[in-house]
Amino acid sequence: MAEGSGVRWLLVSGLGLVLLAVVGALLYGWWVRPAVPPPAAQVAVGGVTARQAFTPAAELAGQWQEDARLAAVSGRWSAADMQVGGQVEWAFQFFSPVTQRLALIAVAAGTARMVRESLSPYVVPTFSAAEWRVDSDRALQAWWERGGKVLIARRPDAELALQLHVPGAGGQPVWTVVGLIAGTDTAFTVVVNATAGTLIEP
């Protein structure tokens, strides 16, 4: 009888140790597993930022007109496309004060191409590269931290639009980051000063 009890005790103890080992392994795996970066970080790491795409765009704009100045930058993706290594296409708008013409230049995979150019009936506000200190990844991260994370979690079919421009003559450039839900009026917007990096409250 005592021998049977001893065997049962050994079996129970052994099963308990196995269970503890399994639980410990699961907890260890959960604790040390690499965190999956949020979409904002993924774009910053794996994609091409607007500032990186600016170099080939500026070179092509200089060939177009010597006095070409940057007027706007924009990009748009679906939440599903916000992944490491994903293709990002940026659109740059340049204005030539001498000729009063606008040029739209797209950059993808490090290559710039002229999309179109047209005559502008009015003077377009522009800004210099020196004024543009905040890159798209920082603006996107600000949007993510202010509530974009919640929007994407609830609606993974959302689209994201970024635009860099000067709201008015003599002003500083700002990033406008908007999360859009297709087929609805739902939009979550964050505006970031592209020179100082501060949030602009609505």
Secondary structure, 3 states (H helix, E strand, C coil): CHHHHHHHHHHHHHHHHHHHHHHHHHHHHHHHCCCCCCHHHHHHHHCCCHHHHHHHHHHHHHHHCCCCEEEEEEEEEEHHHCCCCCCCEEEEEEEECCCCEEEEEEEECCEEEEEEEEECCCCCCCECCCCCCCCHHHHHHHHHHHHHHHHHHHCCCCEEEEEEECCCCCCCCEEEEEEECCCCCCEEEEEEECCCCCEECC
